[in-house]
Amino acid sequence: MAASGVQKRQMTKGERKSLLTGLLFVSPWIIGFVLWTAYPVLSSIYYSFFRYDLITKPVFLGLGNYIEIFTEDFRFWKVVRNTLFYVGLSVPLGVFSAFLIANLLNAKLAARSFFRAVFYIPAIVPAICVAMVWLFIYNVQYGIINSALKALGQPIIPFLSNPDLAKPSLIVIHIWAQGTAVVIFLATLQDVPRSLYEAATVDGANAWHKFRHITIPMTSPIILYTTVLGLIGGFQTFLLPYLLTNGGPAASTEFYAMHLWRNAFEFFRMGKASALAWIMFVVVAVFTVLLFRTSARWVFYGGESK
């Protein structure tokens, strides 16, 4: 046997130069990732075990922040209920409406390009503009809906000032702003092989059978994808509720992200806010894992046998 093992090959001068050049090109991303992603994440884990207000020295509390959230924060459970209600309705309704609209826009109809652009506009309009438009639509005095109701002699609807109507009103806005999901579904629908529809037609399948047994299975991976994105975004919803209702009325639209933001930037309780963030991370991770675990029953991947 050889007395010595195989020695590790040393990099040549050209290889070292290529490595350094590559690192130089990716260094802005690496620096940005370390400063704006890795460091904040690690810091939030650290500060979740401390009392910290950005000014005074952090005080170690152990699990104190987490215990306070679950046992002493009187608003936490209301926020959780609000968020689960919003996510439970907005995510499936948003995905369903986007999928339905994409199927309609994929059909042969007049001015199809125009309608595709119209449905995508809400996705590119700034949130402040969206908030102003819907504040005008929902206004009880001069809003377009209540003005029409007044003209018909019907009572007005306090969309954003009624605790029972505020969340459904925000869900309507979420459904309206599904332009990005519509574009994703459109691209997916155009990749479904036409031969499948032609074969189904020959076999006597009607439009519903084609939709049920071809369109849905062939687009199910993208349905899963948009559902996961909607789930994550739903738990993080903040800007529009903040602009439209600021959590009211009677905290009926105080969602989890807004509660976290208030603790961090209104009450300057960074430790508690960090703990809230990690609780939300665990909850979102659990829901996402459950969604992926159940997806094997309804998601079809081309080329795989079930």
LUMGU-80711 format. One record per residue (C-alpha): residue in one letter; z, y, x. Coordinates in steps of 0.02 Angstrom, whole numbers, plus 50000, padded with zeros to 5 digits. Example, Ala and Ser with C-alpha at 12.3 -4.5 7.8 and 13.67 -1.06 7.14 Angstrom:
+-----+-------+-------+-------+
: res :     z :     y :     x :
+-----+-------+-------+-------+
:   A : 50390 : 49775 : 50615 :
:   S : 50357 : 49947 : 50684 :
+-----+-------+-------+-------+
//
This chain:
+-----+-------+-------+-------+
: res :     z :     y :     x :
+-----+-------+-------+-------+
:   M : 50000 : 50000 : 50000 :
:   A : 49967 : 50177 : 50055 :
:   A : 50117 : 50260 : 50134 :
:   S : 50092 : 50421 : 50041 :
:   G : 50035 : 50457 : 49864 :
:   V : 49884 : 50555 : 49815 :
:   Q : 49915 : 50736 : 49856 :
:   K : 49886 : 50869 : 49724 :
:   R : 49722 : 50958 : 49751 :
:   Q : 49741 : 51137 : 49806 :
:   M : 49646 : 51274 : 49714 :
:   T : 49501 : 51347 : 49809 :
:   K : 49486 : 51532 : 49842 :
:   G : 49353 : 51549 : 49707 :
:   E : 49460 : 51458 : 49578 :
:   R : 49610 : 51569 : 49615 :
:   K : 49499 : 51722 : 49597 :
:   S : 49432 : 51659 : 49430 :
:   L : 49609 : 51623 : 49369 :
:   L : 49672 : 51795 : 49417 :
:   T : 49520 : 51877 : 49336 :
:   G : 49550 : 51780 : 49175 :
:   L : 49735 : 51826 : 49174 :
:   L : 49688 : 52007 : 49203 :
:   F : 49574 : 52008 : 49051 :
:   V : 49702 : 51924 : 48937 :
:   S : 49850 : 52022 : 49006 :
:   P : 49843 : 52158 : 48869 :
:   W : 49862 : 52022 : 48736 :
:   I : 50000 : 51934 : 48834 :
:   I : 50095 : 52097 : 48859 :
:   G : 50073 : 52142 : 48675 :
:   F : 50130 : 51970 : 48619 :
:   V : 50285 : 51976 : 48728 :
:   L : 50333 : 52154 : 48677 :
:   W : 50287 : 52153 : 48493 :
:   T : 50307 : 51971 : 48441 :
:   A : 50411 : 51863 : 48558 :
:   Y : 50544 : 51994 : 48598 :
:   P : 50573 : 52050 : 48417 :
:   V : 50584 : 51869 : 48358 :
:   L : 50710 : 51821 : 48491 :
:   S : 50806 : 51983 : 48464 :
:   S : 50818 : 51952 : 48277 :
:   I : 50893 : 51780 : 48309 :
:   Y : 51019 : 51857 : 48428 :
:   Y : 51069 : 52004 : 48318 :
:   S : 51085 : 51896 : 48161 :
:   F : 51252 : 51840 : 48233 :
:   F : 51313 : 52018 : 48267 :
:   R : 51362 : 52175 : 48176 :
:   Y : 51236 : 52301 : 48243 :
:   D : 51185 : 52475 : 48184 :
:   L : 51067 : 52530 : 48326 :
:   I : 51199 : 52653 : 48391 :
:   T : 51362 : 52565 : 48429 :
:   K : 51385 : 52410 : 48534 :
:   P : 51348 : 52246 : 48442 :
:   V : 51503 : 52153 : 48382 :
:   F : 51493 : 51964 : 48376 :
:   L : 51522 : 51892 : 48202 :
:   G : 51460 : 51714 : 48220 :
:   L : 51399 : 51660 : 48049 :
:   G : 51480 : 51811 : 47968 :
:   N : 51318 : 51892 : 47914 :
:   Y : 51254 : 51732 : 47834 :
:   I : 51420 : 51701 : 47745 :
:   E : 51422 : 51879 : 47679 :
:   I : 51243 : 51863 : 47613 :
:   F : 51281 : 51708 : 47512 :
:   T : 51457 : 51751 : 47454 :
:   E : 51482 : 51940 : 47453 :
:   D : 51312 : 52021 : 47430 :
:   F : 51312 : 52048 : 47241 :
:   R : 51127 : 52097 : 47240 :
:   F : 51062 : 51952 : 47347 :
:   W : 51047 : 51825 : 47207 :
:   K : 50964 : 51949 : 47090 :
:   V : 50839 : 51987 : 47227 :
:   V : 50808 : 51801 : 47251 :
:   R : 50777 : 51778 : 47064 :
:   N : 50659 : 51926 : 47060 :
:   T : 50562 : 51861 : 47209 :
:   L : 50548 : 51682 : 47145 :
:   F : 50490 : 51746 : 46976 :
:   Y : 50359 : 51855 : 47058 :
:   V : 50298 : 51720 : 47178 :
:   G : 50301 : 51584 : 47045 :
:   L : 50183 : 51683 : 46933 :
:   S : 50081 : 51794 : 47049 :
:   V : 50026 : 51659 : 47171 :
:   P : 49951 : 51532 : 47049 :
:   L : 49881 : 51668 : 46935 :
:   G : 49806 : 51760 : 47084 :
:   V : 49724 : 51603 : 47154 :
:   F : 49661 : 51550 : 46983 :
:   S : 49587 : 51720 : 46942 :
:   A : 49505 : 51737 : 47113 :
:   F : 49430 : 51562 : 47098 :
:   L : 49366 : 51597 : 46923 :
:   I : 49290 : 51764 : 46971 :
:   A : 49208 : 51687 : 47125 :
:   N : 49127 : 51553 : 47016 :
:   L : 49061 : 51685 : 46897 :
:   L : 48994 : 51790 : 47041 :
:   N : 48914 : 51636 : 47118 :
:   A : 48808 : 51610 : 46962 :
:   K : 48636 : 51686 : 46943 :
:   L : 48664 : 51849 : 46851 :
:   A : 48591 : 52024 : 46854 :
:   A : 48663 : 52148 : 46980 :
:   R : 48764 : 52009 : 47062 :
:   S : 48780 : 52103 : 47227 :
:   F : 48846 : 52256 : 47136 :
:   F : 48982 : 52156 : 47047 :
:   R : 49031 : 52070 : 47210 :
:   A : 49057 : 52240 : 47291 :
:   V : 49157 : 52302 : 47141 :
:   F : 49277 : 52155 : 47145 :
:   Y : 49302 : 52175 : 47333 :
:   I : 49343 : 52361 : 47327 :
:   P : 49530 : 52336 : 47285 :
:   A : 49551 : 52239 : 47448 :
:   I : 49495 : 52386 : 47556 :
:   V : 49576 : 52530 : 47461 :
:   P : 49736 : 52597 : 47543 :
:   A : 49896 : 52544 : 47455 :
:   I : 49946 : 52724 : 47419 :
:   C : 49782 : 52750 : 47325 :
:   V : 49809 : 52590 : 47227 :
:   A : 49985 : 52646 : 47183 :
:   M : 49925 : 52816 : 47122 :
:   V : 49787 : 52740 : 47015 :
:   W : 49905 : 52616 : 46932 :
:   L : 50040 : 52747 : 46907 :
:   F : 49910 : 52844 : 46809 :
:   I : 49856 : 52689 : 46711 :
:   Y : 50036 : 52640 : 46668 :
:   N : 50100 : 52816 : 46633 :
:   V : 50186 : 52826 : 46463 :
:   Q : 50128 : 53004 : 46427 :
:   Y : 49948 : 53018 : 46486 :
:   G : 49905 : 52844 : 46551 :
:   I : 49741 : 52773 : 46492 :
:   I : 49822 : 52622 : 46406 :
:   N : 49957 : 52718 : 46315 :
:   S : 49836 : 52856 : 46269 :
:   A : 49726 : 52727 : 46185 :
:   L : 49877 : 52653 : 46096 :
:   K : 49929 : 52826 : 46034 :
:   A : 49754 : 52857 : 45968 :
:   L : 49765 : 52694 : 45871 :
:   G : 49936 : 52738 : 45804 :
:   Q : 50024 : 52601 : 45903 :
:   P : 50189 : 52618 : 46000 :
:   I : 50176 : 52653 : 46185 :
:   I : 50219 : 52521 : 46316 :
:   P : 50342 : 52571 : 46454 :
:   F : 50261 : 52462 : 46588 :
:   L : 50363 : 52518 : 46739 :
:   S : 50519 : 52586 : 46654 :
:   N : 50563 : 52429 : 46557 :
:   P : 50657 : 52296 : 46659 :
:   D : 50571 : 52157 : 46561 :
:   L : 50396 : 52227 : 46590 :
:   A : 50406 : 52295 : 46767 :
:   K : 50379 : 52129 : 46859 :
:   P : 50236 : 52071 : 46745 :
:   S : 50155 : 52241 : 46770 :
:   L : 50161 : 52218 : 46959 :
:   I : 50090 : 52042 : 46940 :
:   V : 49942 : 52115 : 46846 :
:   I : 49907 : 52229 : 46994 :
:   H : 49919 : 52080 : 47112 :
:   I : 49790 : 51985 : 47009 :
:   W : 49677 : 52137 : 47007 :
:   A : 49682 : 52152 : 47198 :
:   Q : 49613 : 51980 : 47240 :
:   G : 49454 : 52041 : 47323 :
:   T : 49484 : 51952 : 47488 :
:   A : 49517 : 51785 : 47404 :
:   V : 49361 : 51808 : 47297 :
:   V : 49254 : 51832 : 47453 :
:   I : 49330 : 51678 : 47535 :
:   F : 49297 : 51573 : 47380 :
:   L : 49120 : 51640 : 47367 :
:   A : 49082 : 51586 : 47545 :
:   T : 49154 : 51414 : 47508 :
:   L : 49058 : 51391 : 47346 :
:   Q : 48894 : 51428 : 47434 :
:   D : 48929 : 51286 : 47556 :
:   V : 48947 : 51156 : 47418 :
:   P : 48792 : 51044 : 47432 :
:   R : 48667 : 51078 : 47292 :
:   S : 48620 : 50894 : 47296 :
:   L : 48787 : 50849 : 47218 :
:   Y : 48753 : 50959 : 47067 :
:   E : 48576 : 50892 : 47053 :
:   A : 48638 : 50713 : 47057 :
:   A : 48769 : 50753 : 46925 :
:   T : 48636 : 50831 : 46815 :
:   V : 48530 : 50674 : 46828 :
:   D : 48682 : 50570 : 46778 :
:   G : 48704 : 50679 : 46623 :
:   A : 48855 : 50781 : 46678 :
:   N : 48884 : 50946 : 46588 :
:   A : 48946 : 51110 : 46664 :
:   W : 49130 : 51064 : 46642 :
:   H : 49107 : 50895 : 46725 :
:   K : 49021 : 50977 : 46874 :
:   F : 49159 : 51105 : 46889 :
:   R : 49298 : 50976 : 46872 :
:   H : 49228 : 50838 : 46982 :
:   I : 49123 : 50933 : 47110 :
:   T : 49170 : 51117 : 47125 :
:   I : 49359 : 51096 : 47126 :
:   P : 49368 : 50947 : 47246 :
:   M : 49242 : 51022 : 47367 :
:   T : 49336 : 51187 : 47374 :
:   S : 49512 : 51114 : 47367 :
:   P : 49548 : 51145 : 47554 :
:   I : 49514 : 51330 : 47528 :
:   I : 49618 : 51330 : 47370 :
:   L : 49761 : 51262 : 47475 :
:   Y : 49728 : 51392 : 47609 :
:   T : 49731 : 51540 : 47488 :
:   T : 49885 : 51468 : 47402 :
:   V : 49980 : 51459 : 47567 :
:   L : 49928 : 51637 : 47611 :
:   G : 49977 : 51696 : 47438 :
:   L : 50145 : 51609 : 47451 :
:   I : 50185 : 51691 : 47617 :
:   G : 50123 : 51861 : 47558 :
:   G : 50218 : 51846 : 47394 :
:   F : 50385 : 51822 : 47481 :
:   Q : 50346 : 51971 : 47592 :
:   T : 50285 : 52088 : 47454 :
:   F : 50354 : 52262 : 47483 :
:   L : 50236 : 52411 : 47485 :
:   L : 50169 : 52421 : 47307 :
:   P : 50338 : 52387 : 47222 :
:   Y : 50416 : 52516 : 47338 :
:   L : 50284 : 52646 : 47296 :
:   L : 50277 : 52611 : 47109 :
:   T : 50458 : 52574 : 47060 :
:   N : 50566 : 52585 : 47217 :
:   G : 50654 : 52428 : 47156 :
:   G : 50690 : 52490 : 46982 :
:   P : 50721 : 52495 : 46839 :
:   A : 50894 : 52416 : 46852 :
:   A : 50841 : 52327 : 47012 :
:   S : 50716 : 52222 : 46913 :
:   T : 50584 : 52242 : 47049 :
:   E : 50700 : 52237 : 47198 :
:   F : 50615 : 52099 : 47296 :
:   Y : 50676 : 52010 : 47451 :
:   A : 50578 : 52112 : 47578 :
:   M : 50637 : 52273 : 47498 :
:   H : 50818 : 52215 : 47504 :
:   L : 50795 : 52172 : 47688 :
:   W : 50717 : 52342 : 47722 :
:   R : 50860 : 52434 : 47638 :
:   N : 50990 : 52343 : 47742 :
:   A : 50893 : 52381 : 47902 :
:   F : 50834 : 52560 : 47878 :
:   E : 50944 : 52634 : 47741 :
:   F : 51112 : 52553 : 47780 :
:   F : 51072 : 52522 : 47966 :
:   R : 51143 : 52346 : 47957 :
:   M : 51021 : 52269 : 48080 :
:   G : 51124 : 52111 : 48101 :
:   K : 51126 : 52073 : 47916 :
:   A : 50941 : 52118 : 47902 :
:   S : 50901 : 51997 : 48042 :
:   A : 50998 : 51860 : 47953 :
:   L : 50903 : 51898 : 47792 :
:   A : 50740 : 51884 : 47887 :
:   W : 50783 : 51712 : 47954 :
:   I : 50839 : 51652 : 47784 :
:   M : 50670 : 51705 : 47715 :
:   F : 50583 : 51618 : 47860 :
:   V : 50671 : 51454 : 47820 :
:   V : 50633 : 51469 : 47633 :
:   V : 50449 : 51508 : 47663 :
:   A : 50436 : 51366 : 47789 :
:   V : 50513 : 51243 : 47665 :
:   F : 50395 : 51294 : 47524 :
:   T : 50246 : 51285 : 47642 :
:   V : 50293 : 51111 : 47704 :
:   L : 50315 : 51051 : 47524 :
:   L : 50146 : 51123 : 47480 :
:   F : 50062 : 51033 : 47624 :
:   R : 50155 : 50870 : 47584 :
:   T : 50094 : 50872 : 47404 :
:   S : 49918 : 50927 : 47451 :
:   A : 49867 : 50749 : 47496 :
:   R : 49862 : 50711 : 47310 :
:   W : 49735 : 50845 : 47264 :
:   V : 49650 : 50912 : 47421 :
:   F : 49486 : 50828 : 47467 :
:   Y : 49420 : 50841 : 47645 :
:   G : 49237 : 50793 : 47665 :
:   G : 49211 : 50635 : 47766 :
:   E : 49386 : 50567 : 47734 :
:   S : 49419 : 50418 : 47623 :
:   K : 49562 : 50434 : 47501 :
+-----+-------+-------+-------+
//
